[in-house]
């Protein structure tokens, strides 16, 4: 399939805002903390007074992406922008509230996975193609591949791939299955602006482990946010050549490879 170009990447995580906040060694920087949380983003208190923290993180990630692109919200509004959302854990808190009868704000837990992209679509006026994928890094890579198809077929002019992961509200539950997750667990929200590009994009999946886990020591465990954080890292540290990212979840290994550099812009000087 034709490779999409990467216009901008926005990231906020338990390490701080942007790729520059990522440490060189996540395990060392965590200093024994099992979860690195993201504070509730300070958005319009009237507009978002009933919004869940994970929803605010998704909206904040899009704002960060727009800042990276040097554009305002009007640049992405309308029916020609697709939104593809991936997550594993961002609906866990609402499901737990429902199961434990805590009286949370989501009354239908099986629809909780739609809360983040719905809030994001409303906030920015996104009315184009819309997909939700559940799973770790492979789900986000599949979302990027799906975005490439939408762009190639002319179904949209641009595609936003959004991922959000939260852990703090269910930290005790995640701690019961340490073999299923890396350490530390790092909350994050990330968004990539994709548009038609050049070259080819290859997407593949199989059973196994990543052969090139070089980014993991810097990220910690971000699950679905990992590929987008890796794209941000690649832009900052890459040599302008072909880009490849890999990620695994529950034994599924996914791999995306651009035949040449997909980055449309470089980070602006501070």
C-alpha positions as CSV (number, residue, x, y, z in Angstrom):
1,X,0.0,0.0,0.0
2,X,1.1,3.6,-0.5
3,X,2.8,4.9,2.6
4,X,1.3,7.9,4.5
5,X,3.4,10.9,5.3
6,X,3.7,12.0,9.0
7,X,2.8,15.6,9.4
8,X,3.0,15.9,13.2
9,X,3.1,13.8,16.4
10,X,1.8,14.9,19.8
11,X,2.7,13.0,23.0
12,X,2.0,13.4,26.6
13,X,3.0,10.7,29.1
14,X,3.9,10.0,32.7
15,X,7.4,11.2,31.9
16,X,6.1,14.6,30.8
17,X,5.1,16.5,27.7
18,X,6.6,15.5,24.3
19,X,9.3,13.1,23.2
20,X,12.0,15.3,24.8
21,X,10.8,14.2,28.2
22,X,11.4,10.5,27.6
23,X,14.3,9.2,29.7
24,X,17.3,7.2,28.4
25,X,16.5,4.3,30.8
26,X,12.8,4.0,31.9
27,X,13.5,1.4,34.6
28,X,16.2,3.6,36.2
29,X,14.2,6.8,35.9
30,X,11.0,5.2,37.4
31,X,12.9,4.7,40.7
32,X,10.8,1.7,41.7
33,X,7.4,3.2,40.8
34,X,5.1,0.7,39.2
35,X,2.9,3.3,37.5
36,X,3.8,6.8,36.1
37,X,0.5,8.7,35.9
38,X,-0.6,11.7,33.8
39,X,-2.4,14.4,35.8
40,X,-5.9,15.4,34.6
41,X,-5.2,17.8,31.8
42,X,-6.3,21.4,32.6
43,X,-8.9,22.0,29.8
44,X,-12.0,24.2,29.7
45,X,-13.7,23.3,33.0
46,X,-17.1,24.2,31.7
47,X,-16.8,22.3,28.4
48,X,-15.2,19.2,30.0
49,X,-16.6,19.3,33.5
50,X,-18.1,15.7,33.2
51,X,-15.3,14.3,31.0
52,X,-13.2,11.4,32.3
53,X,-9.5,11.8,32.6
54,X,-8.7,9.5,29.7
55,X,-11.0,11.5,27.5
56,X,-9.2,14.7,28.5
57,X,-5.9,13.1,27.7
58,X,-7.0,12.2,24.2
59,X,-8.1,15.8,23.5
60,X,-4.8,17.1,25.0
61,X,-2.8,14.8,22.7
62,X,-4.6,16.2,19.6
63,X,-3.8,19.8,20.9
64,X,-0.2,18.8,21.3
65,X,-0.2,17.3,17.7
66,X,-1.7,20.6,16.4
67,X,1.0,22.6,18.2
68,X,3.7,20.3,16.7
69,X,2.1,21.0,13.2
70,X,1.8,24.7,13.8
71,X,-1.9,24.6,13.0
72,X,-5.2,25.4,14.7
73,X,-8.2,23.1,15.2
74,X,-9.8,24.4,12.0
75,X,-7.1,22.6,10.0
76,X,-8.5,19.2,10.9
77,X,-12.3,19.9,11.4
78,X,-14.8,18.3,9.0
79,X,-15.6,15.2,7.0
80,X,-12.3,14.9,5.3
81,X,-10.4,13.9,8.5
82,X,-10.5,10.3,9.6
83,X,-10.0,9.3,13.3
84,X,-8.7,5.9,14.2
85,X,-8.4,5.1,17.9
86,X,-6.5,2.3,19.7
87,X,-6.3,1.3,23.3
88,X,-6.0,-1.6,25.8
89,X,-6.5,-0.1,29.2
90,X,-8.3,3.3,28.7
91,X,-11.7,1.7,29.3
92,X,-10.6,-0.4,32.3
93,X,-11.4,2.3,35.0
94,X,-15.0,2.8,33.8
95,X,-15.6,-1.0,33.6
96,X,-14.2,-1.4,37.1
97,X,-16.5,1.3,38.4
98,X,-19.5,-0.4,36.8
99,X,-18.6,-3.9,38.1
100,X,-18.0,-2.6,41.6
101,X,-21.1,-0.4,41.5
102,X,-19.1,2.8,42.2
103,X,-21.5,5.0,40.3
104,X,-19.1,6.2,37.7
105,X,-20.0,8.4,34.7
106,X,-20.2,5.6,32.1
107,X,-23.4,3.6,32.5
108,X,-22.8,1.2,29.7
109,X,-19.3,-0.3,30.1
110,X,-19.3,-2.2,26.8
111,X,-19.4,1.2,25.0
112,X,-16.7,2.7,27.2
113,X,-14.1,2.1,24.5
114,X,-15.9,4.7,22.3
115,X,-15.8,7.5,25.0
116,X,-12.3,8.8,24.2
117,X,-12.7,9.1,20.4
118,X,-16.2,10.4,20.7
119,X,-15.1,13.2,23.0
120,X,-12.2,13.9,20.7
121,X,-14.4,14.0,17.6
122,X,-16.8,16.4,19.3
123,X,-14.0,18.7,20.6
124,X,-12.5,19.1,17.1
125,X,-15.5,18.7,14.8
126,X,-14.2,15.5,13.2
127,X,-16.9,13.9,11.1
128,X,-15.0,11.7,8.7
129,X,-14.3,7.9,8.8
130,X,-14.0,6.6,12.3
131,X,-12.6,3.3,13.7
132,X,-11.8,1.8,17.1
133,X,-9.2,-0.9,17.6
134,X,-8.6,-2.7,20.9
135,X,-5.2,-4.3,21.6
136,X,-1.7,-3.2,22.3
137,X,1.0,-1.9,19.9
138,X,-0.3,-4.2,17.1
139,X,-3.7,-2.5,17.2
140,X,-2.1,0.9,16.7
141,X,0.0,-0.4,13.9
142,X,-3.1,-1.8,12.3
143,X,-4.8,1.6,12.7
144,X,-1.9,3.2,10.9
145,X,-2.2,0.6,8.1
146,X,-6.0,1.3,7.9
147,X,-5.3,5.0,7.8
148,X,-3.0,4.4,4.8
149,X,-5.8,2.6,3.0
150,X,-8.3,5.4,3.7
151,X,-5.8,7.9,2.4
152,X,-4.8,5.9,-0.7
153,X,-8.5,5.4,-1.7
154,X,-9.4,9.0,-1.2
155,X,-11.8,8.4,1.6
156,X,-10.1,11.2,3.6
157,X,-7.5,13.9,3.1
158,X,-5.8,13.4,6.5
159,X,-6.1,10.8,9.2
160,X,-5.5,11.1,12.9
161,X,-4.3,8.0,14.7
162,X,-4.9,8.4,18.4
163,X,-4.0,6.1,21.3
164,X,-4.6,6.5,25.1
165,X,-3.6,4.3,28.0
166,X,-4.3,4.9,31.7
167,X,-3.3,2.6,34.5
168,X,-3.5,4.4,37.8
169,X,-7.2,3.6,38.6
170,X,-6.5,-0.2,38.1
171,X,-2.9,-0.4,39.2
172,X,-3.6,-3.1,41.8
173,X,-5.3,-5.2,39.1
174,X,-2.4,-4.8,36.7
175,X,0.0,-5.8,39.5
176,X,-1.7,-9.2,39.7
177,X,-0.4,-10.1,36.2
178,X,3.2,-8.8,36.1
179,X,4.1,-11.3,33.4
180,X,1.6,-9.7,31.0
181,X,3.0,-6.2,31.3
182,X,6.4,-4.5,31.2
183,X,7.6,-2.2,33.9
184,X,7.1,0.5,34.6
185,X,3.5,1.1,33.3
186,X,3.6,4.6,31.8
187,X,0.3,6.3,31.1
188,X,0.3,8.1,27.8
189,X,-1.8,9.7,25.1
190,X,-0.4,10.2,21.6
191,X,-1.7,11.4,18.2
192,X,-0.2,11.3,14.8
193,X,-1.4,13.4,11.8
194,X,-1.0,11.3,8.7
195,X,-1.6,12.5,5.1
196,X,-0.9,11.1,1.6
197,X,2.8,10.3,1.2
198,X,5.3,8.7,-1.1
199,X,6.8,5.2,-1.2
200,X,5.4,2.0,0.2
201,X,4.1,0.9,3.6
202,X,4.4,-2.7,4.6
203,X,2.3,-4.1,7.5
204,X,2.9,-7.6,8.8
205,X,1.9,-9.6,11.8
206,X,2.9,-13.0,13.2
207,X,3.4,-14.7,16.6
208,X,6.6,-13.8,18.5
209,X,8.6,-11.1,20.2
210,X,10.0,-7.9,18.7
211,X,13.5,-8.4,17.2
212,X,14.4,-4.7,17.7
213,X,13.1,-3.6,21.1
214,X,15.5,-0.6,21.1
215,X,12.9,2.0,22.1
216,X,11.4,0.0,25.0
217,X,14.1,1.0,27.5
218,X,13.2,4.6,26.9
219,X,9.4,4.3,27.0
220,X,8.5,1.9,29.7
221,X,5.2,0.0,29.0
222,X,2.9,2.2,27.0
223,X,0.9,-0.5,25.2
224,X,-1.1,1.0,22.3
225,X,0.7,4.4,22.7
226,X,4.1,2.8,22.0
227,X,4.2,2.9,18.2
228,X,3.2,6.6,18.1
229,X,5.9,7.4,20.7
230,X,8.4,5.5,18.6
231,X,7.4,7.5,15.5
232,X,8.1,10.6,17.6
233,X,11.4,9.3,18.7
234,X,12.3,8.3,15.1
235,X,11.7,11.8,13.9
236,X,13.9,13.3,16.6
237,X,16.7,10.8,16.3
238,X,16.4,9.2,12.8
239,X,18.7,9.7,9.8
240,X,16.0,10.5,7.4
241,X,16.0,7.0,5.9
242,X,13.4,4.2,5.9
243,X,11.4,3.8,9.1
244,X,10.5,0.6,10.8
245,X,8.6,0.0,14.1
246,X,7.7,-3.2,15.8
247,X,5.5,-4.0,18.8
248,X,3.9,-7.0,20.5
249,X,0.8,-7.8,22.5
250,X,-0.2,-11.2,23.9
251,X,2.1,-13.0,21.6
252,X,1.2,-11.1,18.4
253,X,4.1,-9.2,16.8
254,X,3.2,-6.5,14.3
255,X,5.7,-4.6,12.1
256,X,5.3,-1.5,10.0
257,X,8.0,-0.4,7.5
258,X,8.1,2.7,5.3
259,X,10.3,2.3,2.2
260,X,11.6,5.8,2.8
261,X,11.3,8.5,5.4
262,X,7.7,9.3,6.1
263,X,8.4,12.5,8.0
264,X,7.1,15.7,6.4
265,X,8.4,18.2,8.9
266,X,11.2,18.3,11.4
267,X,10.8,19.6,15.0
268,X,11.0,23.4,15.1
269,X,13.9,24.9,17.0
270,X,13.0,26.0,20.5
